[in-house]
Amino acid sequence: MSLLKKKDEKKTEQEKVEERREEVLSRGRKFKYPLQWTKHRVVINTILIALVVITVMIAGIWLALYRLGWTDDFLFRVTKVVPVSVASVDGEDVRFSDYLMFYRSSMTSIERQSGSQFDEGSVDELHNEYKRSALTEAEKYAYASKLANELDIAVIDEEVDAEFDRHLKIGGIERSEEGFMKIIEDNFGLNKDEYKRMLYLTLLKSKVETKIDEKANKLAKKVEDILRDSDNDYEKVAEELGDQIVYEETGGLVDSKNIDGGRAAEAMKLEPGESSGKFISMNGDGYYFVKLIKKTNTEVNFVSIKVPFTEFDQRFKSLRDDGKISEAIEISNSEEYTE
């Protein structure tokens, strides 16, 4: 006992402090490690719960999109952020967001009228009809994107902006962007980004069609030659080219804001007897030529010639016939594909 006491007495104050510190730390470790283990379990459990919640959410969204066919605003927003596919065209994925965008824009006005003009059965039939049309449209634009990549064709932001500005002035009316987008939202349920997406796809498909459709390009050249040699005689073009082109007369004055692929708006720029020359229709389905007969401040009377694009649709149909288009959703009562 006296020996231990002597040893303690020989220790310096520093050594005594170190020993006391180690003793305190040793006792603390008894509580520290069980607490660390508890925290570790909490972290693991939190991660597991989060994974389960995410898995359930993904499964729910997948079920809603691919099996239940829901088209609500939440799912539309999800598909714009997450690039999920609704179909495949010759190896090119079709965006689910594009399909929903086309469908929702088509159904907006119908849904607003359904309470007064359509019974429930008719509304369901329209839903299926527009779903089929929207899916086919989205598939065509996906195929156009594939061809554009192969042909090194692109649409830049400036082109989309210019097309948007052109739409603001359709019919010779200078609209504000706010007023124009109010019209688009009310009639089609689209915001500016979605509307610009539509413009982008239309411009891209038009560029592709003008590149690949040699028949339409040659036919448009024939129309130009006949008009030049006949002093803009549109009837002569119709006589010589027959059903290769589409000849139309308004038969009287029509609104300059008429939805007709841009013909009325183009005619409004002309003087009586003047011809527009070749231009691409606003929906990108062919070339137009327009000759003004008469106009007022708000109306126009004109004749027009359309040279339709056909090559793209023929190629698309061949892909369908060859089974190179696969779809991840089923649309009820969809007997025919809209081509």
C-alpha positions as CSV (number, residue, x, y, z in Angstrom):
1,M,0.0,0.0,0.0
2,S,2.8,2.3,0.9
3,L,4.5,1.4,-2.3
4,L,1.5,2.5,-4.4
5,K,1.3,5.7,-2.5
6,K,4.9,6.4,-3.1
7,K,4.5,5.8,-6.8
8,D,1.5,8.2,-6.9
9,E,3.6,10.8,-5.1
10,K,6.3,10.5,-7.7
11,K,3.9,11.2,-10.5
12,T,3.9,14.7,-11.9
13,E,0.8,16.8,-12.0
14,Q,0.8,16.4,-15.8
15,E,0.8,12.6,-15.6
16,K,-2.1,12.7,-13.1
17,V,-4.1,14.9,-15.4
18,E,-3.5,12.5,-18.4
19,E,-4.6,9.5,-16.3
20,R,-7.7,11.3,-15.2
21,R,-8.5,12.3,-18.8
22,E,-8.1,8.7,-20.1
23,E,-10.3,7.4,-17.3
24,V,-13.1,9.9,-18.3
25,L,-12.8,9.1,-22.0
26,S,-12.9,5.3,-21.2
27,R,-16.2,5.7,-19.3
28,G,-17.6,7.9,-22.2
29,R,-16.9,5.2,-24.7
30,K,-19.4,2.9,-23.0
31,F,-22.2,5.3,-24.0
32,K,-20.7,6.5,-27.3
33,Y,-20.6,3.2,-29.3
34,P,-24.2,2.2,-28.5
35,L,-25.3,5.6,-29.6
36,Q,-23.3,5.4,-32.8
37,W,-24.9,2.0,-33.5
38,T,-28.4,3.5,-33.0
39,K,-27.6,6.4,-35.4
40,H,-26.3,3.9,-38.0
41,R,-29.6,1.9,-37.7
42,V,-31.6,5.1,-38.1
43,V,-29.7,6.1,-41.3
44,I,-30.1,2.6,-42.8
45,N,-33.9,2.6,-42.0
46,T,-34.3,6.0,-43.4
47,I,-32.6,5.0,-46.7
48,L,-34.7,1.8,-46.9
49,I,-38.0,3.8,-46.3
50,A,-37.0,6.4,-48.9
51,L,-36.2,3.6,-51.5
52,V,-39.6,1.9,-50.8
53,V,-41.4,5.3,-51.2
54,I,-39.5,6.0,-54.5
55,T,-40.2,2.5,-55.8
56,V,-43.9,2.8,-55.0
57,M,-44.0,6.2,-56.7
58,I,-42.3,4.9,-59.8
59,A,-44.6,1.9,-59.9
60,G,-47.6,4.1,-59.5
61,I,-46.5,6.5,-62.3
62,W,-45.7,3.5,-64.6
63,L,-49.1,2.0,-63.9
64,A,-50.9,5.4,-64.5
65,L,-49.0,6.0,-67.8
66,Y,-48.8,2.6,-69.4
67,R,-51.7,0.7,-68.1
68,L,-54.4,3.1,-66.9
69,G,-53.8,5.6,-69.6
70,W,-54.1,8.7,-67.4
71,T,-53.3,12.0,-69.0
72,D,-53.6,14.5,-66.2
73,D,-51.4,17.6,-65.6
74,F,-49.2,16.0,-63.0
75,L,-48.2,13.1,-65.3
76,F,-47.7,15.5,-68.1
77,R,-45.3,17.5,-66.0
78,V,-43.5,14.3,-64.9
79,T,-42.9,13.2,-68.5
80,K,-41.5,16.6,-69.4
81,V,-38.9,16.2,-66.7
82,V,-38.3,12.4,-67.0
83,P,-37.8,11.4,-70.7
84,V,-39.9,8.2,-70.7
85,S,-40.9,6.7,-74.0
86,V,-44.4,5.9,-75.3
87,A,-43.4,4.2,-78.5
88,S,-40.4,3.4,-80.8
89,V,-40.2,4.2,-84.5
90,D,-37.4,2.4,-86.3
91,G,-35.3,2.5,-83.1
92,E,-36.1,6.1,-82.3
93,D,-37.9,6.7,-79.0
94,V,-41.2,8.7,-79.0
95,R,-41.5,11.1,-76.1
96,F,-44.4,10.5,-73.8
97,S,-44.5,14.2,-73.2
98,D,-45.0,14.9,-76.9
99,Y,-47.9,12.4,-77.1
100,L,-49.6,14.0,-74.1
101,M,-49.0,17.5,-75.4
102,F,-50.7,16.7,-78.7
103,Y,-53.5,14.8,-77.0
104,R,-54.2,17.5,-74.4
105,S,-54.1,20.3,-77.0
106,S,-56.7,18.5,-79.1
107,M,-59.0,17.6,-76.2
108,T,-59.0,21.0,-74.4
109,S,-61.9,22.6,-76.3
110,I,-63.8,19.3,-76.5
111,E,-63.7,18.8,-72.8
112,R,-65.0,22.3,-72.2
113,Q,-68.0,21.6,-74.4
114,S,-68.6,18.0,-73.2
115,G,-71.1,19.0,-70.5
116,S,-73.5,20.6,-73.0
117,Q,-72.9,19.0,-76.4
118,F,-71.7,15.4,-75.8
119,D,-72.9,12.5,-73.8
120,E,-70.5,10.3,-71.8
121,G,-70.2,7.7,-74.5
122,S,-69.4,10.3,-77.1
123,V,-66.8,11.9,-74.9
124,D,-65.1,8.5,-74.3
125,E,-65.1,7.8,-78.0
126,L,-63.5,11.2,-78.7
127,H,-60.8,10.6,-76.0
128,N,-59.8,7.4,-77.8
129,E,-59.9,9.0,-81.2
130,Y,-57.7,11.8,-80.2
131,K,-55.3,9.6,-78.3
132,R,-54.8,7.5,-81.4
133,S,-54.3,10.6,-83.5
134,A,-51.9,12.2,-81.0
135,L,-49.8,9.0,-80.7
136,T,-49.5,8.7,-84.5
137,E,-48.5,12.4,-84.7
138,A,-45.9,12.0,-82.0
139,E,-44.5,8.9,-83.8
140,K,-44.2,10.9,-87.0
141,Y,-42.3,13.7,-85.4
142,A,-40.0,11.2,-83.8
143,Y,-39.3,9.6,-87.2
144,A,-38.7,13.1,-88.5
145,S,-36.2,13.7,-85.8
146,K,-34.4,10.4,-86.7
147,L,-34.2,11.4,-90.4
148,A,-33.1,14.9,-89.4
149,N,-30.1,13.4,-87.5
150,E,-29.2,11.2,-90.5
151,L,-29.5,14.1,-93.0
152,D,-27.7,16.6,-90.7
153,I,-30.8,18.8,-90.5
154,A,-31.4,21.1,-87.5
155,V,-33.7,23.8,-86.3
156,I,-32.1,26.5,-84.2
157,D,-33.8,28.6,-81.5
158,E,-33.7,31.7,-83.7
159,E,-35.9,30.0,-86.3
160,V,-38.4,28.9,-83.7
161,D,-38.5,32.5,-82.3
162,A,-39.0,33.9,-85.8
163,E,-41.9,31.4,-86.4
164,F,-43.4,32.4,-83.1
165,D,-43.3,36.1,-84.0
166,R,-44.8,35.2,-87.4
167,H,-47.8,33.6,-85.6
168,L,-48.2,36.7,-83.5
169,K,-49.0,38.6,-86.8
170,I,-51.2,36.1,-88.6
171,G,-54.0,37.9,-90.4
172,G,-52.1,41.1,-90.4
173,I,-53.0,41.8,-86.8
174,E,-50.2,42.9,-84.4
175,R,-50.9,40.9,-81.2
176,S,-49.1,41.2,-77.9
177,E,-47.4,38.1,-76.7
178,E,-49.5,38.0,-73.6
179,G,-52.7,38.3,-75.6
180,F,-51.6,35.7,-78.1
181,M,-50.6,33.2,-75.4
182,K,-54.0,33.7,-73.7
183,I,-55.7,32.6,-76.9
184,I,-53.4,29.6,-77.2
185,E,-53.9,28.6,-73.6
186,D,-57.7,29.0,-73.8
187,N,-58.0,27.0,-77.0
188,F,-55.2,24.5,-76.8
189,G,-54.2,24.4,-73.1
190,L,-50.5,25.1,-74.0
191,N,-48.0,27.4,-72.4
192,K,-45.3,29.2,-74.3
193,D,-42.6,26.5,-74.0
194,E,-45.1,23.8,-75.2
195,Y,-46.3,25.9,-78.1
196,K,-42.6,26.5,-79.1
197,R,-42.0,22.8,-78.9
198,M,-44.8,22.3,-81.4
199,L,-43.3,25.0,-83.7
200,Y,-39.9,23.3,-83.4
201,L,-41.3,19.9,-84.4
202,T,-43.3,21.3,-87.3
203,L,-40.3,23.2,-88.6
204,L,-38.1,20.1,-88.3
205,K,-40.5,17.9,-90.1
206,S,-41.0,20.5,-92.9
207,K,-37.2,20.7,-93.4
208,V,-37.0,16.9,-93.6
209,E,-39.9,16.6,-96.1
210,T,-38.5,19.3,-98.4
211,K,-35.2,17.4,-98.4
212,I,-36.5,13.9,-99.1
213,D,-39.6,14.6,-101.3
214,E,-38.1,14.9,-104.7
215,K,-41.5,14.3,-106.3
216,A,-43.0,17.3,-104.6
217,N,-40.0,19.5,-105.4
218,K,-40.1,18.6,-109.1
219,L,-43.9,19.1,-109.1
220,A,-43.5,22.5,-107.5
221,K,-41.0,23.5,-110.2
222,K,-43.6,22.5,-112.8
223,V,-46.2,24.7,-111.2
224,E,-43.7,27.6,-111.2
225,D,-42.9,27.1,-114.8
226,I,-46.6,27.0,-115.9
227,L,-47.5,30.1,-113.8
228,R,-44.5,32.0,-115.3
229,D,-45.5,31.1,-118.9
230,S,-49.2,31.6,-118.4
231,D,-49.1,34.9,-116.5
232,N,-50.2,33.3,-113.2
233,D,-53.1,31.3,-114.7
234,Y,-53.9,28.9,-111.8
235,E,-56.7,27.2,-113.7
236,K,-54.2,26.2,-116.4
237,V,-52.0,24.6,-113.7
238,A,-55.0,22.6,-112.6
239,E,-55.8,21.5,-116.1
240,E,-52.2,20.4,-116.9
241,L,-51.4,18.7,-113.6
242,G,-54.8,17.4,-112.6
243,D,-54.9,15.4,-109.3
244,Q,-51.2,15.7,-108.8
245,I,-52.0,19.0,-107.1
246,V,-54.9,20.4,-105.2
247,Y,-56.6,23.5,-106.7
248,E,-59.0,25.5,-104.6
249,E,-61.1,28.7,-104.8
250,T,-62.6,30.5,-101.9
251,G,-65.6,31.5,-104.0
252,G,-65.8,34.8,-102.2
253,L,-64.4,36.8,-99.4
254,V,-63.2,34.9,-96.3
255,D,-61.7,36.1,-93.0
256,S,-58.0,37.0,-93.4
257,K,-57.4,35.1,-90.1
258,N,-58.9,31.9,-91.6
259,I,-57.2,28.7,-90.4
260,D,-56.1,27.3,-93.7
261,G,-52.4,26.6,-93.5
262,G,-51.4,30.3,-93.9
263,R,-53.0,30.9,-97.3
264,A,-55.4,33.7,-96.2
265,A,-52.6,35.4,-94.3
266,E,-50.3,35.2,-97.4
267,A,-53.1,36.4,-99.7
268,M,-53.5,39.4,-97.5
269,K,-50.0,40.6,-98.4
270,L,-50.7,40.6,-102.1
271,E,-52.4,42.9,-104.6
272,P,-55.2,41.7,-106.9
273,G,-53.9,39.5,-109.6
274,E,-50.6,39.0,-107.8
275,S,-49.2,35.5,-107.0
276,S,-47.3,34.6,-103.9
277,G,-44.9,32.1,-105.2
278,K,-44.1,28.9,-103.4
279,F,-44.3,28.7,-99.6
280,I,-44.6,25.9,-97.1
281,S,-47.9,25.4,-95.4
282,M,-48.0,26.3,-91.7
283,N,-48.7,22.7,-90.7
284,G,-45.8,21.5,-93.0
285,D,-47.8,19.2,-95.2
286,G,-46.9,20.7,-98.6
287,Y,-46.1,23.7,-100.7
288,Y,-48.8,26.4,-101.4
289,F,-49.2,28.9,-104.2
290,V,-51.7,31.7,-103.7
291,K,-53.2,34.3,-106.1
292,L,-55.3,37.2,-104.7
293,I,-58.6,38.0,-106.4
294,K,-59.9,40.7,-104.1
295,K,-59.5,41.9,-100.5
296,T,-60.8,44.3,-98.0
297,N,-59.3,45.4,-94.7
298,T,-60.2,42.1,-93.0
299,E,-61.2,39.7,-95.8
300,V,-59.7,38.1,-98.8
301,N,-60.8,36.2,-101.9
302,F,-58.1,34.0,-103.5
303,V,-57.3,30.8,-105.4
304,S,-54.6,28.4,-104.3
305,I,-52.6,25.4,-105.4
306,K,-51.2,22.9,-103.0
307,V,-48.4,20.5,-103.9
308,P,-48.7,17.9,-101.1
309,F,-45.7,16.1,-99.5
310,T,-46.1,12.3,-99.9
311,E,-42.7,10.7,-99.5
312,F,-42.5,11.0,-95.7
313,D,-46.0,9.5,-95.2
314,Q,-45.1,6.6,-97.6
315,R,-41.9,5.8,-95.7
316,F,-43.8,6.0,-92.4
317,K,-46.5,3.7,-93.6
318,S,-43.8,1.2,-94.7
319,L,-42.4,1.2,-91.2
320,R,-45.8,0.5,-89.8
321,D,-46.4,-2.3,-92.3
322,D,-43.0,-3.8,-91.6
323,G,-43.6,-3.9,-87.9
324,K,-40.9,-1.3,-87.1
325,I,-43.2,0.8,-84.9
326,S,-43.8,-0.5,-81.4
327,E,-46.1,1.1,-78.9
328,A,-46.0,0.8,-75.1
329,I,-49.7,1.7,-74.5
330,E,-52.9,0.3,-75.8
331,I,-55.7,2.6,-76.9
332,S,-59.3,1.2,-76.6
333,N,-61.3,0.8,-79.8
334,S,-58.4,1.9,-82.0
335,E,-59.2,0.0,-85.1
336,E,-57.2,2.1,-87.6
337,Y,-54.0,4.0,-87.5
338,T,-54.3,7.7,-88.4
339,E,-51.8,8.2,-91.2
